[in-house]
Amino acid sequence: MGGILGSLLRWGLSVAFNQNRAGTLIANLLGVALASFFLVLVEHHGSDELRHLLLPGFCGGLTTFSSVALQSVHSTGNGAVYLVETLLLSLLVVAIALPVARKIFKAA
């Protein structure tokens, strides 16, 4: 169920951004941010079922490395820049989202 919902959100972002790199980048960054929050959530208040639903399910369905790889190799230009940009921004999102999530869920 989580994978279906994540994939539908990714599809919606793809349609909203005319199936270009921006939709894939936004889907991946949103998925990384949500995965960071969900990871902390299930550490404090979760079960294995919730972890599977949210992390490999929803976030796995939302994010897509295969599209990043395809768009990096099969692009009209700057494919390597797009790949590096995606990786660096994803790491930055995790570096910001994890501490924020830990503060939020520790206080709750």
Phi and psi in radians as a Rosetta constraint file:
Dihedral C 1 N 2 CA 2 C 2 CIRCULARHARMONIC -1.095 0.35
Dihedral N 2 CA 2 C 2 N 3 CIRCULARHARMONIC -0.727 0.35
Dihedral C 2 N 3 CA 3 C 3 CIRCULARHARMONIC -1.102 0.35
Dihedral N 3 CA 3 C 3 N 4 CIRCULARHARMONIC -0.663 0.35
Dihedral C 3 N 4 CA 4 C 4 CIRCULARHARMONIC -1.108 0.35
Dihedral N 4 CA 4 C 4 N 5 CIRCULARHARMONIC -0.836 0.35
Dihedral C 4 N 5 CA 5 C 5 CIRCULARHARMONIC -1.139 0.35
Dihedral N 5 CA 5 C 5 N 6 CIRCULARHARMONIC -0.718 0.35
Dihedral C 5 N 6 CA 6 C 6 CIRCULARHARMONIC -1.113 0.35
Dihedral N 6 CA 6 C 6 N 7 CIRCULARHARMONIC -0.727 0.35
Dihedral C 6 N 7 CA 7 C 7 CIRCULARHARMONIC -1.151 0.35
Dihedral N 7 CA 7 C 7 N 8 CIRCULARHARMONIC -0.660 0.35
Dihedral C 7 N 8 CA 8 C 8 CIRCULARHARMONIC -1.149 0.35
Dihedral N 8 CA 8 C 8 N 9 CIRCULARHARMONIC -0.672 0.35
Dihedral C 8 N 9 CA 9 C 9 CIRCULARHARMONIC -1.143 0.35
Dihedral N 9 CA 9 C 9 N 10 CIRCULARHARMONIC -0.750 0.35
Dihedral C 9 N 10 CA 10 C 10 CIRCULARHARMONIC -1.052 0.35
Dihedral N 10 CA 10 C 10 N 11 CIRCULARHARMONIC -0.757 0.35
Dihedral C 10 N 11 CA 11 C 11 CIRCULARHARMONIC -1.064 0.35
Dihedral N 11 CA 11 C 11 N 12 CIRCULARHARMONIC -0.764 0.35
Dihedral C 11 N 12 CA 12 C 12 CIRCULARHARMONIC -1.060 0.35
Dihedral N 12 CA 12 C 12 N 13 CIRCULARHARMONIC -0.712 0.35
Dihedral C 12 N 13 CA 13 C 13 CIRCULARHARMONIC -1.158 0.35
Dihedral N 13 CA 13 C 13 N 14 CIRCULARHARMONIC -0.654 0.35
Dihedral C 13 N 14 CA 14 C 14 CIRCULARHARMONIC -1.091 0.35
Dihedral N 14 CA 14 C 14 N 15 CIRCULARHARMONIC -0.760 0.35
Dihedral C 14 N 15 CA 15 C 15 CIRCULARHARMONIC -1.171 0.35
Dihedral N 15 CA 15 C 15 N 16 CIRCULARHARMONIC -0.746 0.35
Dihedral C 15 N 16 CA 16 C 16 CIRCULARHARMONIC -1.092 0.35
Dihedral N 16 CA 16 C 16 N 17 CIRCULARHARMONIC -0.522 0.35
Dihedral C 16 N 17 CA 17 C 17 CIRCULARHARMONIC -1.914 0.35
Dihedral N 17 CA 17 C 17 N 18 CIRCULARHARMONIC 0.498 0.35
Dihedral C 17 N 18 CA 18 C 18 CIRCULARHARMONIC 0.916 0.35
Dihedral N 18 CA 18 C 18 N 19 CIRCULARHARMONIC 0.632 0.35
Dihedral C 18 N 19 CA 19 C 19 CIRCULARHARMONIC 0.951 0.35
Dihedral N 19 CA 19 C 19 N 20 CIRCULARHARMONIC 0.693 0.35
Dihedral C 19 N 20 CA 20 C 20 CIRCULARHARMONIC -1.922 0.35
Dihedral N 20 CA 20 C 20 N 21 CIRCULARHARMONIC -3.028 0.35
Dihedral C 20 N 21 CA 21 C 21 CIRCULARHARMONIC -1.062 0.35
Dihedral N 21 CA 21 C 21 N 22 CIRCULARHARMONIC -0.568 0.35
Dihedral C 21 N 22 CA 22 C 22 CIRCULARHARMONIC -1.070 0.35
Dihedral N 22 CA 22 C 22 N 23 CIRCULARHARMONIC -0.739 0.35
Dihedral C 22 N 23 CA 23 C 23 CIRCULARHARMONIC -1.091 0.35
Dihedral N 23 CA 23 C 23 N 24 CIRCULARHARMONIC -0.728 0.35
Dihedral C 23 N 24 CA 24 C 24 CIRCULARHARMONIC -1.156 0.35
Dihedral N 24 CA 24 C 24 N 25 CIRCULARHARMONIC -0.758 0.35
Dihedral C 24 N 25 CA 25 C 25 CIRCULARHARMONIC -1.080 0.35
Dihedral N 25 CA 25 C 25 N 26 CIRCULARHARMONIC -0.811 0.35
Dihedral C 25 N 26 CA 26 C 26 CIRCULARHARMONIC -1.103 0.35
Dihedral N 26 CA 26 C 26 N 27 CIRCULARHARMONIC -0.756 0.35
Dihedral C 26 N 27 CA 27 C 27 CIRCULARHARMONIC -1.048 0.35
Dihedral N 27 CA 27 C 27 N 28 CIRCULARHARMONIC -0.774 0.35
Dihedral C 27 N 28 CA 28 C 28 CIRCULARHARMONIC -1.193 0.35
Dihedral N 28 CA 28 C 28 N 29 CIRCULARHARMONIC -0.741 0.35
Dihedral C 28 N 29 CA 29 C 29 CIRCULARHARMONIC -1.197 0.35
Dihedral N 29 CA 29 C 29 N 30 CIRCULARHARMONIC -0.691 0.35
Dihedral C 29 N 30 CA 30 C 30 CIRCULARHARMONIC -1.106 0.35
Dihedral N 30 CA 30 C 30 N 31 CIRCULARHARMONIC -0.747 0.35
Dihedral C 30 N 31 CA 31 C 31 CIRCULARHARMONIC -1.101 0.35
Dihedral N 31 CA 31 C 31 N 32 CIRCULARHARMONIC -0.693 0.35
Dihedral C 31 N 32 CA 32 C 32 CIRCULARHARMONIC -1.168 0.35
Dihedral N 32 CA 32 C 32 N 33 CIRCULARHARMONIC -0.741 0.35
Dihedral C 32 N 33 CA 33 C 33 CIRCULARHARMONIC -1.123 0.35
Dihedral N 33 CA 33 C 33 N 34 CIRCULARHARMONIC -0.821 0.35
Dihedral C 33 N 34 CA 34 C 34 CIRCULARHARMONIC -1.116 0.35
Dihedral N 34 CA 34 C 34 N 35 CIRCULARHARMONIC -0.697 0.35
Dihedral C 34 N 35 CA 35 C 35 CIRCULARHARMONIC -1.071 0.35
Dihedral N 35 CA 35 C 35 N 36 CIRCULARHARMONIC -0.667 0.35
Dihedral C 35 N 36 CA 36 C 36 CIRCULARHARMONIC -1.084 0.35
Dihedral N 36 CA 36 C 36 N 37 CIRCULARHARMONIC -0.810 0.35
Dihedral C 36 N 37 CA 37 C 37 CIRCULARHARMONIC -1.170 0.35
Dihedral N 37 CA 37 C 37 N 38 CIRCULARHARMONIC -0.768 0.35
Dihedral C 37 N 38 CA 38 C 38 CIRCULARHARMONIC -1.119 0.35
Dihedral N 38 CA 38 C 38 N 39 CIRCULARHARMONIC -0.643 0.35
Dihedral C 38 N 39 CA 39 C 39 CIRCULARHARMONIC -1.047 0.35
Dihedral N 39 CA 39 C 39 N 40 CIRCULARHARMONIC -0.818 0.35
Dihedral C 39 N 40 CA 40 C 40 CIRCULARHARMONIC -1.190 0.35
Dihedral N 40 CA 40 C 40 N 41 CIRCULARHARMONIC -0.699 0.35
Dihedral C 40 N 41 CA 41 C 41 CIRCULARHARMONIC -1.000 0.35
Dihedral N 41 CA 41 C 41 N 42 CIRCULARHARMONIC -0.883 0.35
Dihedral C 41 N 42 CA 42 C 42 CIRCULARHARMONIC -1.251 0.35
Dihedral N 42 CA 42 C 42 N 43 CIRCULARHARMONIC -0.429 0.35
Dihedral C 42 N 43 CA 43 C 43 CIRCULARHARMONIC -1.120 0.35
Dihedral N 43 CA 43 C 43 N 44 CIRCULARHARMONIC -0.630 0.35
Dihedral C 43 N 44 CA 44 C 44 CIRCULARHARMONIC -1.633 0.35
Dihedral N 44 CA 44 C 44 N 45 CIRCULARHARMONIC -0.642 0.35
Dihedral C 44 N 45 CA 45 C 45 CIRCULARHARMONIC -2.384 0.35
Dihedral N 45 CA 45 C 45 N 46 CIRCULARHARMONIC 0.330 0.35
Dihedral C 45 N 46 CA 46 C 46 CIRCULARHARMONIC -2.006 0.35
Dihedral N 46 CA 46 C 46 N 47 CIRCULARHARMONIC 3.083 0.35
Dihedral C 46 N 47 CA 47 C 47 CIRCULARHARMONIC -2.181 0.35
Dihedral N 47 CA 47 C 47 N 48 CIRCULARHARMONIC 2.991 0.35
Dihedral C 47 N 48 CA 48 C 48 CIRCULARHARMONIC -1.079 0.35
Dihedral N 48 CA 48 C 48 N 49 CIRCULARHARMONIC -0.641 0.35
Dihedral C 48 N 49 CA 49 C 49 CIRCULARHARMONIC -1.128 0.35
Dihedral N 49 CA 49 C 49 N 50 CIRCULARHARMONIC -0.762 0.35
Dihedral C 49 N 50 CA 50 C 50 CIRCULARHARMONIC -1.138 0.35
Dihedral N 50 CA 50 C 50 N 51 CIRCULARHARMONIC -0.724 0.35
Dihedral C 50 N 51 CA 51 C 51 CIRCULARHARMONIC -1.037 0.35
Dihedral N 51 CA 51 C 51 N 52 CIRCULARHARMONIC -0.788 0.35
Dihedral C 51 N 52 CA 52 C 52 CIRCULARHARMONIC -1.156 0.35
Dihedral N 52 CA 52 C 52 N 53 CIRCULARHARMONIC -0.667 0.35
Dihedral C 52 N 53 CA 53 C 53 CIRCULARHARMONIC -1.118 0.35
Dihedral N 53 CA 53 C 53 N 54 CIRCULARHARMONIC -0.784 0.35
Dihedral C 53 N 54 CA 54 C 54 CIRCULARHARMONIC -1.485 0.35
Dihedral N 54 CA 54 C 54 N 55 CIRCULARHARMONIC -0.783 0.35
Dihedral C 54 N 55 CA 55 C 55 CIRCULARHARMONIC -1.445 0.35
Dihedral N 55 CA 55 C 55 N 56 CIRCULARHARMONIC -1.303 0.35
Dihedral C 55 N 56 CA 56 C 56 CIRCULARHARMONIC -1.227 0.35
Dihedral N 56 CA 56 C 56 N 57 CIRCULARHARMONIC -0.428 0.35
Dihedral C 56 N 57 CA 57 C 57 CIRCULARHARMONIC -1.298 0.35
Dihedral N 57 CA 57 C 57 N 58 CIRCULARHARMONIC -1.458 0.35
Dihedral C 57 N 58 CA 58 C 58 CIRCULARHARMONIC -1.084 0.35
Dihedral N 58 CA 58 C 58 N 59 CIRCULARHARMONIC -0.920 0.35
Dihedral C 58 N 59 CA 59 C 59 CIRCULARHARMONIC -1.199 0.35
Dihedral N 59 CA 59 C 59 N 60 CIRCULARHARMONIC -0.606 0.35
Dihedral C 59 N 60 CA 60 C 60 CIRCULARHARMONIC -1.134 0.35
Dihedral N 60 CA 60 C 60 N 61 CIRCULARHARMONIC -0.661 0.35
Dihedral C 60 N 61 CA 61 C 61 CIRCULARHARMONIC -1.247 0.35
Dihedral N 61 CA 61 C 61 N 62 CIRCULARHARMONIC -0.576 0.35
Dihedral C 61 N 62 CA 62 C 62 CIRCULARHARMONIC -1.307 0.35
Dihedral N 62 CA 62 C 62 N 63 CIRCULARHARMONIC -0.743 0.35
Dihedral C 62 N 63 CA 63 C 63 CIRCULARHARMONIC -1.526 0.35
Dihedral N 63 CA 63 C 63 N 64 CIRCULARHARMONIC 2.731 0.35
Dihedral C 63 N 64 CA 64 C 64 CIRCULARHARMONIC -2.668 0.35
Dihedral N 64 CA 64 C 64 N 65 CIRCULARHARMONIC 1.763 0.35
Dihedral C 64 N 65 CA 65 C 65 CIRCULARHARMONIC -1.286 0.35
Dihedral N 65 CA 65 C 65 N 66 CIRCULARHARMONIC -0.519 0.35
Dihedral C 65 N 66 CA 66 C 66 CIRCULARHARMONIC -1.068 0.35
Dihedral N 66 CA 66 C 66 N 67 CIRCULARHARMONIC -0.685 0.35
Dihedral C 66 N 67 CA 67 C 67 CIRCULARHARMONIC -1.199 0.35
Dihedral N 67 CA 67 C 67 N 68 CIRCULARHARMONIC -0.660 0.35
Dihedral C 67 N 68 CA 68 C 68 CIRCULARHARMONIC -1.073 0.35
Dihedral N 68 CA 68 C 68 N 69 CIRCULARHARMONIC -0.807 0.35
Dihedral C 68 N 69 CA 69 C 69 CIRCULARHARMONIC -1.090 0.35
Dihedral N 69 CA 69 C 69 N 70 CIRCULARHARMONIC -0.789 0.35
Dihedral C 69 N 70 CA 70 C 70 CIRCULARHARMONIC -1.101 0.35
Dihedral N 70 CA 70 C 70 N 71 CIRCULARHARMONIC -0.799 0.35
Dihedral C 70 N 71 CA 71 C 71 CIRCULARHARMONIC -1.204 0.35
Dihedral N 71 CA 71 C 71 N 72 CIRCULARHARMONIC -0.448 0.35
Dihedral C 71 N 72 CA 72 C 72 CIRCULARHARMONIC -1.303 0.35
Dihedral N 72 CA 72 C 72 N 73 CIRCULARHARMONIC -0.680 0.35
Dihedral C 72 N 73 CA 73 C 73 CIRCULARHARMONIC -1.522 0.35
Dihedral N 73 CA 73 C 73 N 74 CIRCULARHARMONIC -0.696 0.35
Dihedral C 73 N 74 CA 74 C 74 CIRCULARHARMONIC -1.872 0.35
Dihedral N 74 CA 74 C 74 N 75 CIRCULARHARMONIC 0.952 0.35
Dihedral C 74 N 75 CA 75 C 75 CIRCULARHARMONIC -2.055 0.35
Dihedral N 75 CA 75 C 75 N 76 CIRCULARHARMONIC 2.961 0.35
Dihedral C 75 N 76 CA 76 C 76 CIRCULARHARMONIC -1.440 0.35
Dihedral N 76 CA 76 C 76 N 77 CIRCULARHARMONIC -0.107 0.35
Dihedral C 76 N 77 CA 77 C 77 CIRCULARHARMONIC 2.844 0.35
Dihedral N 77 CA 77 C 77 N 78 CIRCULARHARMONIC 2.712 0.35
Dihedral C 77 N 78 CA 78 C 78 CIRCULARHARMONIC 1.035 0.35
Dihedral N 78 CA 78 C 78 N 79 CIRCULARHARMONIC 0.586 0.35
Dihedral C 78 N 79 CA 79 C 79 CIRCULARHARMONIC -1.082 0.35
Dihedral N 79 CA 79 C 79 N 80 CIRCULARHARMONIC -0.730 0.35
Dihedral C 79 N 80 CA 80 C 80 CIRCULARHARMONIC -1.149 0.35
Dihedral N 80 CA 80 C 80 N 81 CIRCULARHARMONIC -0.667 0.35
Dihedral C 80 N 81 CA 81 C 81 CIRCULARHARMONIC -1.102 0.35
Dihedral N 81 CA 81 C 81 N 82 CIRCULARHARMONIC -0.741 0.35
Dihedral C 81 N 82 CA 82 C 82 CIRCULARHARMONIC -1.081 0.35
Dihedral N 82 CA 82 C 82 N 83 CIRCULARHARMONIC -0.737 0.35
Dihedral C 82 N 83 CA 83 C 83 CIRCULARHARMONIC -1.109 0.35
Dihedral N 83 CA 83 C 83 N 84 CIRCULARHARMONIC -0.830 0.35
Dihedral C 83 N 84 CA 84 C 84 CIRCULARHARMONIC -1.125 0.35
Dihedral N 84 CA 84 C 84 N 85 CIRCULARHARMONIC -0.749 0.35
Dihedral C 84 N 85 CA 85 C 85 CIRCULARHARMONIC -1.017 0.35
Dihedral N 85 CA 85 C 85 N 86 CIRCULARHARMONIC -0.796 0.35
Dihedral C 85 N 86 CA 86 C 86 CIRCULARHARMONIC -1.078 0.35
Dihedral N 86 CA 86 C 86 N 87 CIRCULARHARMONIC -0.807 0.35
Dihedral C 86 N 87 CA 87 C 87 CIRCULARHARMONIC -1.126 0.35
Dihedral N 87 CA 87 C 87 N 88 CIRCULARHARMONIC -0.821 0.35
Dihedral C 87 N 88 CA 88 C 88 CIRCULARHARMONIC -1.163 0.35
Dihedral N 88 CA 88 C 88 N 89 CIRCULARHARMONIC -0.743 0.35
Dihedral C 88 N 89 CA 89 C 89 CIRCULARHARMONIC -1.144 0.35
Dihedral N 89 CA 89 C 89 N 90 CIRCULARHARMONIC -0.649 0.35
Dihedral C 89 N 90 CA 90 C 90 CIRCULARHARMONIC -1.089 0.35
Dihedral N 90 CA 90 C 90 N 91 CIRCULARHARMONIC -0.770 0.35
Dihedral C 90 N 91 CA 91 C 91 CIRCULARHARMONIC -1.119 0.35
Dihedral N 91 CA 91 C 91 N 92 CIRCULARHARMONIC -0.675 0.35
Dihedral C 91 N 92 CA 92 C 92 CIRCULARHARMONIC -1.123 0.35
Dihedral N 92 CA 92 C 92 N 93 CIRCULARHARMONIC -0.745 0.35
Dihedral C 92 N 93 CA 93 C 93 CIRCULARHARMONIC -1.061 0.35
Dihedral N 93 CA 93 C 93 N 94 CIRCULARHARMONIC -0.780 0.35
Dihedral C 93 N 94 CA 94 C 94 CIRCULARHARMONIC -1.096 0.35
Dihedral N 94 CA 94 C 94 N 95 CIRCULARHARMONIC -0.746 0.35
Dihedral C 94 N 95 CA 95 C 95 CIRCULARHARMONIC -1.090 0.35
Dihedral N 95 CA 95 C 95 N 96 CIRCULARHARMONIC -0.511 0.35
Dihedral C 95 N 96 CA 96 C 96 CIRCULARHARMONIC -1.540 0.35
Dihedral N 96 CA 96 C 96 N 97 CIRCULARHARMONIC -0.795 0.35
Dihedral C 96 N 97 CA 97 C 97 CIRCULARHARMONIC -1.229 0.35
Dihedral N 97 CA 97 C 97 N 98 CIRCULARHARMONIC -0.686 0.35
Dihedral C 97 N 98 CA 98 C 98 CIRCULARHARMONIC -1.066 0.35
Dihedral N 98 CA 98 C 98 N 99 CIRCULARHARMONIC -0.875 0.35
Dihedral C 98 N 99 CA 99 C 99 CIRCULARHARMONIC -1.112 0.35
Dihedral N 99 CA 99 C 99 N 100 CIRCULARHARMONIC -0.641 0.35
Dihedral C 99 N 100 CA 100 C 100 CIRCULARHARMONIC -1.116 0.35
Dihedral N 100 CA 100 C 100 N 101 CIRCULARHARMONIC -0.817 0.35
Dihedral C 100 N 101 CA 101 C 101 CIRCULARHARMONIC -1.077 0.35
Dihedral N 101 CA 101 C 101 N 102 CIRCULARHARMONIC -0.696 0.35
Dihedral C 101 N 102 CA 102 C 102 CIRCULARHARMONIC -1.108 0.35
Dihedral N 102 CA 102 C 102 N 103 CIRCULARHARMONIC -0.658 0.35
Dihedral C 102 N 103 CA 103 C 103 CIRCULARHARMONIC -1.199 0.35
Dihedral N 103 CA 103 C 103 N 104 CIRCULARHARMONIC -0.741 0.35
Dihedral C 103 N 104 CA 104 C 104 CIRCULARHARMONIC -1.123 0.35
Dihedral N 104 CA 104 C 104 N 105 CIRCULARHARMONIC -0.872 0.35
Dihedral C 104 N 105 CA 105 C 105 CIRCULARHARMONIC -1.391 0.35
Dihedral N 105 CA 105 C 105 N 106 CIRCULARHARMONIC -0.326 0.35
Dihedral C 105 N 106 CA 106 C 106 CIRCULARHARMONIC -1.280 0.35
Dihedral N 106 CA 106 C 106 N 107 CIRCULARHARMONIC -0.642 0.35
Dihedral C 106 N 107 CA 107 C 107 CIRCULARHARMONIC -1.289 0.35
Dihedral N 107 CA 107 C 107 N 108 CIRCULARHARMONIC -0.441 0.35
